[in-house]
Amino acid sequence: MQPLDGIRILDITRALAGPYCTMMLGDLGADVIKVERPGVGDETRGWGPPFVGEPYGNYPGESAYFIAANRNKRSITVNIQSREGQGLLRKLAGVSDVLVENYRTGDLDKLGLGYAEMHALHPRLIYCSVSGYGRTGPFADRAGYDAVLQAEGGMMSITGPIEGPQSRVGIPIIDITSGMFASTAILAALRARDITGEGQLVDISLFDSHLALLTNVASNYLVGGKPPGRLGNAHPNLVPYDSFQARDSWFVLGVANEKQWGILCDVLNRPEWKTDPRYETNRRRVENRSVLVGELNKIFSQQNADHWLEQLVNAGLPCGRINTVPEVFDLPHARAREMILESEHASAGTVKLPGFPYKFSATPAEIQKPPPMLGEHTEEVLKGLLNFSAEDVASLREKGAI
């Protein structure tokens, strides 16, 4: 048993935010039907290298990017520009609990597949729209990509070295968090439907998700009125909470309260700092950030990182080496937490996937299905869910609807 057994998701998203949302739901047991364009599919199938498996269509194989966000789904191909394809989607929505889409505002309305039409046909259907700027407001018609939103939403203004250029976060963090917010909202809408019997529209935007993600930085500005700047790896409200240079490499240390500050003073054999008026409270340490950080780097530069990390960990202080991606996946803890999973792909054989971030004691997440080949499950879904005959499917193929 899994938590979302019996829930069906009609997924007409592509790229990352929408597919990441539906993958999370699939990990938890939902039956996710991924609708893709015939012959083309989700454009991320071509976002590489690297690729794995056999070439198909115009692709040299399956992209690692696609594989990362599309496990636990069944793929069908439907031409939603055709009348027959639109009819298929309406029928599939009728046997689904949730529809998730990320088309430009108004595009699906023109095809008779927007929220108003679908809600009228299927009042219990939860309709989740994921878009760049949301379905209302002056920017609603604009396309939005992660990098653009990181720039426009303020994240780049606070990311990067103090004196260097503004930087994008190294992963598509706005896409990913938008997908996470969408999955949480869908679960809330399912619970609301349990109470009211009605589905509803869930409107998720990358823009809103970005502003929500600013959290403490946004609150610092909204409350204090001072525009935030770049601090490199430092924390705007805590000192010391930064990266530090040991003799051989960099590491990160976080001190979040006065107890931890006292422990650090003892580890460094600087007990006098506990009562030094420059450092005795976090507020004073923030005011004297540059002086204190300079002092700490002088001390840390006298020994290798392993020396300091052993002492800091033994003292119970939060700290860690700055690892590369290969190094973190090689950690014994990553293996113990099962953060590398394997799945059998129809074309590529065994592929490795990032593990589940959620752990359940009784209803664990599982890989029930590997990332699907394009249209791999079209006949299975049409025959199994809509009771179409082999002749019906053949006719749809002949008309270019699937």
GUGULO-165522 format. One line per 3 residues: their letters; for each residue z, x, y of C-alpha. Coordinates in nm, 2 decimals. Each point is the difference from the previous one (the first is absolute). Last residue first. Layout:
N
a) Z/X/Y  ...
REM end
This chain:
402
iag) -3.10/-0.25/0.97  -0.18/-0.25/0.22  -0.34/0.17/-0.04
ker) -0.16/-0.32/-0.12  -0.08/0.15/-0.34  0.36/0.12/-0.03
lsa) 0.13/-0.35/0.07  -0.24/-0.14/-0.27  0.12/0.25/-0.25
vde) 0.37/-0.09/0.07  -0.08/-0.37/-0.05  -0.19/0.07/-0.32
asf) 0.30/0.20/-0.14  0.21/-0.30/0.08  0.24/-0.03/0.29
nll) 0.35/-0.12/-0.08  0.13/0.09/0.35  0.29/0.23/-0.10
gkl) -0.12/0.16/-0.33  -0.37/-0.03/0.03  -0.02/0.11/0.37
vee) 0.27/0.26/-0.04  -0.12/0.16/-0.32  -0.36/-0.01/0.13
the) 0.08/0.19/0.31  0.26/0.24/-0.15  -0.17/0.34/0.04
glm) -0.17/-0.09/0.32  0.04/0.35/0.14  0.22/0.20/-0.24
ppp) 0.36/-0.08/0.01  0.30/0.21/0.10  0.21/0.00/-0.32
kqi) 0.16/-0.32/-0.13  0.35/-0.08/-0.11  0.15/0.29/0.19
eap) 0.36/-0.11/0.01  0.28/-0.09/0.25  0.33/-0.05/-0.17
tas) 0.17/-0.34/-0.07  0.36/0.08/-0.11  0.13/0.31/0.18
fky) -0.27/0.00/0.26  -0.13/0.32/0.18  -0.22/-0.03/0.30
pfg) -0.20/0.29/0.14  -0.24/-0.02/-0.30  -0.18/0.32/-0.10
plk) -0.30/0.17/0.16  -0.29/-0.01/-0.24  -0.15/0.24/-0.26
vtg) -0.32/-0.09/-0.18  -0.07/0.00/-0.38  -0.35/-0.09/-0.08
asa) -0.24/0.00/0.29  -0.22/-0.29/-0.09  0.22/-0.28/-0.11
hes) 0.31/0.16/0.15  0.30/0.06/-0.22  0.32/0.03/0.20
eli) 0.24/0.27/0.08  0.30/-0.01/0.23  0.15/0.27/0.22
mer) 0.31/-0.11/0.19  0.20/-0.05/-0.32  0.34/0.06/0.17
ara) 0.07/0.28/-0.24  -0.34/0.15/0.07  0.05/-0.01/0.38
hpl) 0.35/0.15/-0.05  -0.14/0.29/-0.21  -0.21/0.09/0.31
dfv) -0.37/0.07/-0.08  -0.11/-0.31/0.20  0.18/0.15/0.30
epv) -0.16/0.34/-0.04  -0.35/-0.13/-0.03  0.05/-0.20/0.33
tni) 0.13/0.30/0.18  0.37/0.03/0.05  0.21/0.04/0.32
rgc) 0.34/0.08/-0.17  0.27/-0.25/0.02  0.33/-0.09/0.18
plg) 0.26/-0.27/0.01  0.35/0.16/0.00  0.22/-0.03/-0.30
anv) 0.16/0.34/0.02  -0.17/0.11/-0.32  -0.33/-0.12/0.15
lqe) 0.06/0.21/0.31  0.10/0.31/-0.19  -0.29/-0.01/-0.24
lwh) -0.24/-0.09/0.28  0.11/0.30/0.21  -0.05/0.26/-0.27
dan) -0.32/-0.16/-0.12  -0.14/0.01/0.35  0.03/0.38/0.02
qqs) 0.27/0.16/0.22  0.03/0.14/0.36  -0.24/-0.25/0.15
fik) 0.25/-0.28/-0.05  0.24/0.15/0.25  -0.25/0.06/0.28
nle) -0.15/-0.34/-0.07  0.33/-0.17/0.04  0.06/0.17/0.34
gvl) -0.34/-0.11/0.13  0.06/-0.35/-0.12  0.33/-0.01/0.18
vsr) -0.14/0.12/0.33  -0.31/-0.23/-0.02  0.21/-0.31/-0.08
nev) 0.26/0.03/0.27  -0.01/-0.37/0.11  -0.05/-0.11/-0.36
rrr) 0.30/0.21/-0.10  0.20/-0.16/0.27  -0.08/-0.34/-0.13
nte) 0.07/0.11/-0.35  0.35/0.10/0.09  0.18/0.34/0.01
yrp) -0.32/0.19/0.07  0.00/0.12/0.36  0.38/-0.05/0.04
dtk) 0.05/0.25/-0.29  0.27/-0.16/-0.22  -0.19/-0.02/-0.33
wep) -0.20/0.30/0.10  0.31/0.22/-0.04  -0.03/-0.05/-0.38
rnl) -0.32/0.21/-0.01  0.00/0.14/-0.35  -0.34/-0.15/-0.07
vdc) 0.13/-0.22/-0.28  0.31/-0.09/0.21  -0.21/-0.11/0.30
lig) -0.22/-0.20/-0.24  0.30/-0.18/-0.14  0.12/-0.09/0.35
wqk) -0.35/-0.13/0.09  0.00/-0.21/-0.31  0.33/-0.16/0.10
ena) -0.13/-0.06/0.35  -0.30/-0.20/-0.12  -0.37/0.02/-0.07
vgl) -0.07/0.36/-0.08  -0.34/0.05/-0.16  -0.14/0.33/-0.11
vfw) -0.37/0.07/-0.07  -0.14/0.33/-0.15  -0.24/0.27/0.11
sdr) -0.08/0.32/-0.19  0.09/0.37/-0.06  0.28/0.09/0.24
aqf) 0.10/-0.35/0.07  -0.17/-0.21/0.26  0.14/-0.34/0.09
sdy) -0.14/-0.35/-0.01  0.20/-0.26/0.19  0.31/-0.22/0.01
pvl) 0.26/0.20/0.19  0.02/-0.20/0.22  -0.06/-0.37/-0.02
nph) -0.16/-0.26/0.23  -0.36/0.11/0.04  -0.01/0.17/-0.34
ang) -0.19/0.34/-0.02  -0.31/0.07/-0.20  -0.22/0.05/0.31
lrg) 0.18/-0.17/0.28  -0.29/-0.19/0.16  0.08/-0.24/0.28
ppk) 0.18/-0.33/0.04  -0.04/-0.21/0.32  0.34/-0.06/0.16
ggv) 0.10/-0.36/0.05  0.32/0.03/-0.19  0.00/-0.33/-0.19
lyn) -0.37/-0.05/-0.05  -0.06/0.37/-0.03  0.27/0.09/-0.24
sav) -0.08/-0.33/-0.19  -0.36/0.11/-0.05  0.11/0.34/-0.13
ntl) 0.25/-0.17/-0.22  -0.25/-0.23/-0.16  -0.36/0.14/0.06
lal) -0.09/-0.16/-0.33  0.01/-0.35/0.16  -0.25/0.11/0.26
hsd) -0.23/0.13/-0.28  0.03/-0.31/-0.21  -0.09/-0.21/0.30
fls) -0.32/0.20/0.06  -0.09/0.02/-0.37  0.01/-0.38/0.00
idv) 0.15/-0.25/-0.25  -0.05/-0.37/0.04  0.15/-0.21/-0.28
lqg) -0.15/-0.35/0.00  0.19/-0.26/-0.20  0.04/-0.16/-0.34
egt) 0.20/-0.32/-0.04  0.24/-0.12/-0.28  0.29/0.02/0.25
idr) 0.26/0.19/-0.19  -0.20/0.19/-0.26  -0.26/0.05/0.27
arl) 0.25/0.18/0.22  0.07/0.24/-0.30  -0.38/0.06/-0.02
aal) -0.01/0.06/0.37  0.28/0.26/-0.03  -0.18/0.18/-0.28
iat) -0.32/0.00/0.22  0.20/0.14/0.29  0.12/0.29/-0.21
saf) -0.35/0.07/-0.13  -0.14/-0.01/0.36  0.27/0.24/0.13
mgs) -0.08/0.25/-0.27  -0.37/-0.03/0.06  0.06/0.05/0.37
tid) 0.22/0.30/-0.09  -0.29/0.16/-0.19  -0.27/-0.06/0.26
iip) 0.23/0.12/0.28  0.10/0.32/-0.20  -0.35/0.11/-0.07
igv) 0.14/0.34/-0.11  0.03/0.33/0.20  0.14/-0.17/0.31
rsq) -0.24/0.04/0.28  0.07/0.27/0.25  0.03/0.04/0.38
pge) -0.10/0.35/0.10  0.24/0.29/0.03  0.30/0.07/0.23
ipg) 0.26/-0.22/-0.17  -0.16/0.03/-0.34  -0.14/-0.32/-0.16
tis) 0.08/-0.37/0.00  0.15/-0.20/0.30  -0.32/-0.08/0.18
mmg) -0.18/-0.04/-0.33  0.22/-0.30/-0.09  -0.08/-0.19/0.32
gea) -0.18/-0.30/-0.13  -0.34/0.11/0.13  -0.01/0.33/-0.18
qlv) 0.16/-0.11/-0.33  -0.20/-0.32/0.03  -0.33/0.20/0.02
ady) 0.10/0.22/-0.29  0.08/-0.30/-0.22  -0.32/-0.19/0.08
gar) -0.03/-0.32/0.21  -0.29/-0.22/0.07  0.03/-0.21/0.32
daf) -0.03/-0.38/0.00  0.38/-0.06/0.03  0.04/0.23/0.30
pgt) 0.07/-0.27/0.26  0.26/-0.17/-0.22  -0.01/-0.19/-0.33
rgy) -0.12/0.08/-0.35  0.17/0.34/-0.02  -0.09/0.34/0.15
gsv) -0.15/0.20/-0.29  -0.01/-0.26/-0.26  0.19/-0.13/-0.31
scy) -0.03/-0.37/-0.06  0.23/-0.16/-0.26  -0.08/-0.35/-0.12
ilr) 0.27/-0.16/-0.21  -0.16/-0.29/-0.20  0.21/-0.31/-0.05
phl) -0.22/-0.21/0.22  -0.31/0.08/-0.19  -0.31/-0.17/0.15
ahm) 0.14/-0.05/0.35  0.17/0.34/-0.01  -0.33/0.16/-0.10
eay) -0.19/-0.15/0.29  0.27/0.08/0.26  0.06/0.35/-0.14
glg) -0.36/0.11/0.01  -0.26/-0.02/-0.29  -0.26/-0.23/0.16
lkd) -0.23/0.29/0.05  0.04/0.01/0.38  0.37/-0.02/-0.05
ldg) -0.02/0.31/-0.22  -0.14/0.21/0.28  0.23/-0.14/0.28
try) 0.23/0.30/0.03  -0.15/0.30/-0.18  0.07/-0.01/-0.38
nev) 0.32/0.11/-0.16  0.07/-0.27/-0.26  0.29/-0.09/-0.23
lvd) 0.00/-0.33/-0.18  0.32/-0.11/-0.17  0.10/-0.24/-0.28
svg) -0.33/-0.01/-0.18  -0.18/-0.27/-0.21  -0.14/-0.18/0.31
alk) -0.08/0.33/0.17  -0.23/0.07/-0.30  -0.19/-0.32/0.06
rll) -0.04/0.07/0.38  -0.11/0.35/-0.08  -0.26/-0.12/-0.25
gqg) -0.14/-0.25/0.26  -0.04/0.28/0.25  -0.19/0.19/-0.27
ers) -0.23/-0.29/-0.06  -0.08/-0.05/0.36  -0.08/0.37/0.03
qin) 0.16/0.24/0.26  0.30/0.02/-0.23  -0.20/0.20/-0.25
vti) 0.26/0.03/-0.28  0.09/0.30/-0.22  0.31/-0.01/-0.21
srk) 0.27/0.26/-0.04  0.32/-0.05/-0.18  0.31/0.17/0.15
nrn) 0.30/0.20/-0.11  -0.12/0.32/0.16  -0.19/-0.01/0.33
aai) 0.17/0.21/0.26  -0.02/0.36/-0.11  -0.31/-0.05/-0.22
fya) -0.21/-0.08/0.30  0.10/0.33/0.18  -0.05/0.20/-0.32
seg) -0.36/-0.11/0.01  -0.17/-0.14/-0.31  -0.32/0.18/-0.10
pyn) -0.30/0.14/0.18  -0.05/-0.33/0.17  -0.34/-0.16/0.09
gyp) 0.01/-0.23/-0.30  0.21/0.17/-0.27  0.10/0.36/-0.06
egv) 0.24/0.07/-0.29  0.37/0.08/0.05  0.19/0.16/0.28
fpp) -0.08/0.06/0.37  0.17/0.23/0.25  -0.18/-0.02/0.23
gwg) 0.00/-0.26/0.13  0.00/-0.34/0.16  -0.27/-0.17/-0.21
rte) 0.22/-0.25/-0.19  0.17/-0.04/0.34  -0.29/-0.23/0.10
dgv) 0.13/-0.28/-0.23  -0.29/-0.11/-0.20  -0.36/0.10/0.04
gpr) -0.21/-0.16/-0.28  0.14/-0.34/0.05  0.26/-0.01/0.28
evk) 0.36/-0.01/-0.13  0.26/-0.26/-0.08  0.32/0.15/-0.15
ivd) 0.18/-0.25/-0.22  0.37/0.10/-0.01  0.22/-0.16/-0.27
agl) 0.35/0.06/0.13  0.23/0.22/-0.21  0.20/0.21/0.24
dgl) -0.26/0.28/0.01  -0.26/-0.27/0.08  0.20/-0.10/0.31
mmt) 0.01/0.36/0.11  -0.37/0.03/-0.07  -0.06/-0.30/0.22
cyp) 0.16/0.16/0.30  -0.17/0.33/-0.05  -0.34/-0.17/-0.03
gal) 0.06/-0.18/0.33  0.10/0.31/0.20  -0.24/0.24/-0.17
art) -0.38/-0.06/0.01  -0.09/-0.34/-0.14  0.14/-0.35/-0.01
idl) -0.11/-0.32/-0.18  0.30/-0.01/-0.23  0.07/-0.34/-0.17
iri) 0.36/0.05/-0.12  0.14/-0.19/-0.30  0.37/-0.05/-0.06
gdl) 0.10/-0.07/-0.36  0.20/0.32/-0.05  0.12/0.12/0.34
pqm) 0.33/0.15/-0.11  -0.12/0.16/-0.32  0.07/-0.11/-0.36
REM end
